[in-house]
Amino acid sequence: MTEADVHSSERDLGLFQNVEFSLTSGMDVRCASFHPIDPVLACGLGKGNLVFLRGSHHSTPFENWEIEPKHYRYGRIILSVQWNVNGTKVAAGSDDGTVSVWSYPSGDGKQTFRRNGRSNFPLIVWNPFNPDVLASYNNALDTKQVMIANFANEKPLTHTIESYLNCQTVAWISYKQLACGYDDGTFEVHELGLSQIGLLNSEMVQKIGHDFGDDEHDRATSSHPDFQQSELRCSVSSIAMNMELGLLASVGTDRRVKLWFWGSNDPTRINFKRL
C-alpha cells in the first residue's frame, strides 16, 4: 500500500493525520484560527505577519492548501487571532495590548485599539450577534478591565468595563449584552449603548450569583475587598448562551453547572456537577 493509499484510507475512516505545512524557515507560528465559512486558516507569526492558507474547496486535503500571496503586516509578535462570525473581519492581538482588525479578504481598512494594563496580552471574543463588535480582556494578571470595541465605522468606538473583581470569562449573550464572570462566584450582564454625543457606554442590568459548592474544598478565595480572607467563594469560569432555548449556563470552580432562564436570578437546575 502506497503512502497516498494510507492517507486515503485514514480519511475514509475519519482518522486525524499529521500534516506539516511550512510557512516560514523557522518555528514562527504563534496562533491560528479557521475561517467560520470558507476553507481558510489564518496564522499569526512571531515576526509580525498574518498569513493565510486556503483550500480550493472544503474537500481539498490540507497538504494541498496554498499560501495566499497577500500578507497582513502587524509589526509585532501576534499571539492571538480570531475571526468575526461571518468571516468578513479578522482580529489579531499582540503582547503590547494592541488589537488590529482587517477586512477580509481585501485586507483594507486596518483599525487598531490598545488595551492598557499590567498584563496586556489581549484575549479576543467577537460578538456572534454583531460582526462589528468584539470584547478584549486578559484572565491572567490584569483582569479587572474588559474593553469593548465597535468597528462599524472607520474610527472604532471603544469602551472599558471596570470592576474591583477579577474577570475570569466573558460571553456575548445578545446583540448588545455581554456577560462577565468573576472570581467571587457572580457574573454580571452589561448592556451596551451610545451616549448623547455618540460615545460607546454600558450599563450593568443584572448581577447573578452562580451559588457556591457544598464542600469547602470546591471553593476558591474571593478578591472582593469587603470579604474577609477566611470567606471562600467559587469563581465563574465559563458562560454560554442558547438563544433558541432562552437558557444561560454558568460553570464554576465549585465544579457545578447552573442553567438560568434569560433574565432570571434563580437557576432552573442545580443537579449538574463535574466529577
C-alpha positions in Angstrom: 0.0 0.0 0.0 1.4 3.4 -1.0 1.5 6.5 1.3 -1.3 8.0 -0.8 -3.4 4.9 -0.2 -2.7 5.1 3.6 -3.8 8.8 3.7 -6.9 8.0 1.7 -7.8 5.1 4.0 -7.3 7.3 7.1 -9.6 9.9 5.6 -12.2 7.3 4.8 -12.1 6.1 8.4 -12.4 9.6 9.8 -9.0 9.5 11.4 -6.8 12.5 12.0 -3.5 12.5 10.3 -0.4 14.6 10.9 0.2 17.1 8.1 3.2 19.5 8.2 2.9 22.8 6.3 6.0 25.1 6.2 5.1 28.8 6.3 8.5 30.2 7.3 12.0 28.9 7.6 11.8 28.8 11.4 9.3 27.9 14.2 7.4 31.1 13.8 3.7 30.4 14.0 2.3 31.6 17.3 -1.5 31.1 16.8 -4.1 30.1 14.2 -7.8 30.3 13.6 -10.1 28.7 10.9 -12.4 30.9 8.9 -16.0 30.2 10.0 -17.3 29.6 6.5 -14.5 29.2 3.9 -11.5 26.8 3.8 -9.1 29.3 5.1 -6.7 29.2 8.1 -5.3 32.5 9.5 -1.8 32.1 11.1 -0.2 34.7 13.3 3.6 34.8 13.1 6.2 35.8 15.7 7.8 38.2 13.2 4.5 40.2 12.9 2.7 38.9 9.8 -0.7 37.5 9.4 -0.6 34.7 6.8 -3.5 32.8 5.2 -3.7 29.2 4.0 -6.5 28.5 1.6 -8.0 25.4 0.0 -9.7 25.5 -3.3 -12.8 23.9 -1.7 -13.7 22.2 1.5 -12.8 18.7 0.4 -9.2 19.8 -0.6 -6.7 17.9 1.6 -4.9 20.2 3.9 -1.5 19.3 2.4 -2.8 20.8 -0.9 -3.8 24.1 0.6 -1.8 27.2 -0.7 -0.4 30.3 0.9 -2.3 33.4 -0.1 0.0 35.9 -1.7 -1.2 38.8 0.4 0.1 39.0 4.0 -1.3 41.4 6.6 1.6 43.3 8.3 1.2 43.7 12.0 4.6 44.9 13.2 4.8 42.9 16.5 4.5 39.3 17.6 1.0 38.0 17.0 -0.3 36.0 20.0 -4.0 35.7 19.2 -6.1 35.7 16.1 -9.9 35.4 15.8 -12.5 35.8 13.0 -15.8 37.5 13.4 -19.0 35.5 12.9 -19.3 35.8 9.2 -15.6 35.9 8.3 -15.6 39.4 7.0 -13.1 40.7 9.6 -10.1 39.1 11.3 -8.6 40.4 14.6 -5.0 39.9 15.8 -3.7 40.7 19.3 -0.1 41.3 20.4 1.8 41.4 23.7 1.7 45.2 23.9 -2.1 45.1 24.3 -2.8 46.2 20.7 -5.6 44.6 18.7 -5.7 45.2 15.0 -8.7 44.4 12.8 -8.7 44.0 9.0 -11.4 43.5 6.4 -11.2 40.1 4.7 -10.3 39.2 2.0 -9.3 42.7 0.9 -7.1 43.4 3.8 -8.2 47.0 3.6 -9.2 49.4 6.4 -6.9 48.3 9.2 -8.3 49.5 12.5 -6.4 49.4 15.8 -7.0 50.0 19.5 -4.9 49.3 22.5 -5.8 47.7 25.8 -3.9 49.1 28.8 -3.0 47.2 32.0 -0.3 45.2 33.8 -0.7 42.2 31.5 -1.5 43.4 28.0 -1.9 40.2 26.1 -5.4 40.5 24.8 -7.9 37.6 24.5 -10.4 38.4 21.7 -14.1 37.4 21.8 -16.2 38.6 18.8 -19.9 39.2 19.2 -21.7 36.3 17.3 -24.8 38.6 17.0 -23.0 41.6 15.7 -20.0 41.1 13.3 -18.6 44.6 14.0 -18.2 44.3 17.8 -15.6 42.4 20.0 -14.6 42.2 23.6 -11.0 42.0 24.8 -9.7 41.0 28.2 -7.0 39.1 30.0 -7.7 36.4 32.6 -4.1 36.1 33.8 -2.9 39.2 35.8 -4.7 42.3 34.8 -8.3 41.0 34.9 -10.3 43.9 36.2 -10.9 45.5 32.8 -12.9 44.3 29.8 -12.6 46.5 26.7 -15.4 46.7 24.1 -14.7 47.9 20.5 -17.1 48.6 17.7 -15.5 48.6 14.2 -18.6 49.6 12.2 -17.1 52.9 11.3 -13.6 54.0 10.1 -12.6 55.0 13.6 -13.5 52.3 16.2 -15.6 53.2 19.2 -14.2 51.8 22.4 -15.4 51.4 26.0 -14.0 49.8 29.1 -16.0 47.9 31.7 -14.1 48.2 35.0 -14.6 46.1 38.2 -12.9 45.6 41.5 -13.2 41.9 40.9 -11.1 39.7 38.6 -12.9 38.8 35.4 -12.4 35.1 34.5 -14.5 34.8 31.4 -16.8 36.8 29.1 -19.6 35.7 26.7 -21.9 37.6 24.4 -25.5 36.7 25.1 -27.3 39.0 22.7 -26.7 41.8 20.1 -25.8 44.3 22.8 -25.3 42.3 26.0 -22.1 40.9 27.4 -21.9 38.6 30.5 -18.7 38.8 32.6 -17.9 36.1 35.1 -15.9 37.0 38.3 -13.8 35.3 40.9 -16.4 35.9 43.7 -18.9 33.4 42.3 -21.0 36.1 40.5 -21.5 37.2 36.9 -22.9 40.4 35.5 -24.8 41.3 32.4 -23.7 44.6 30.8 -25.8 46.2 28.1 -24.1 48.4 25.5 -25.4 51.7 24.3 -24.5 55.1 22.9 -24.4 58.4 24.8 -26.0 61.6 23.5 -22.6 62.6 22.0 -22.2 59.2 20.3 -19.7 57.6 22.7 -20.0 53.9 23.5 -21.1 53.1 27.0 -22.5 50.3 29.1 -24.9 49.7 32.0 -25.0 46.7 34.3 -28.5 45.4 34.0 -28.2 42.2 36.0 -25.9 40.6 38.6 -26.3 36.9 39.3 -24.8 34.6 42.0 -23.6 31.4 40.5 -24.0 30.0 44.0 -21.3 28.1 45.9 -20.3 24.4 46.3 -21.4 22.4 49.3 -17.8 21.4 50.1 -15.2 23.8 51.2 -12.5 22.3 49.0 -14.6 23.1 45.9 -14.3 26.8 46.5 -11.7 29.5 45.9 -10.8 32.6 47.9 -12.6 35.8 46.7 -10.8 39.0 45.9 -13.8 41.1 46.9 -12.4 43.8 49.3 -15.4 43.5 51.6 -14.8 39.8 52.2 -12.6 38.5 54.9 -9.8 36.2 53.7 -11.5 33.4 55.6 -14.6 33.7 53.4 -14.4 31.4 50.5 -16.2 31.8 47.1 -16.1 30.0 43.8 -15.1 31.6 40.5 -17.3 31.7 37.4 -15.0 30.1 34.8 -17.3 29.8 31.8 -20.6 31.2 30.5 -22.7 30.1 27.5 -26.0 31.2 26.0 -28.6 29.2 24.0 -30.9 31.7 22.3 -33.3 29.1 21.0 -33.9 27.7 24.5 -33.6 31.0 26.2 -31.2 29.5 28.7 -27.9 30.7 30.0 -25.3 28.3 31.5 -22.6 29.1 34.1 -19.8 26.9 35.2 -17.8 27.5 38.4 -14.8 26.3 40.2 -17.3 24.6 42.6 -17.5 22.0 39.7 -21.1 22.8 39.1 -23.1 23.8 36.0 -26.1 26.0 36.6 -28.8 26.7 34.0 -30.7 30.0 34.1 -33.8 31.3 32.2 -32.7 34.5 30.5 -33.4 37.4 32.8 -33.9 35.2 35.9 -31.8 35.2 39.1 -32.8 31.6 40.0 -31.2 28.6 38.4 -33.6 26.1 36.7 -31.4 23.2 37.7 -28.6 22.7 40.1 -28.0 19.0 39.9 -25.1 19.0 37.4 -21.7 18.5 38.9 -18.4 17.8 37.2 -16.5 14.9 38.7 
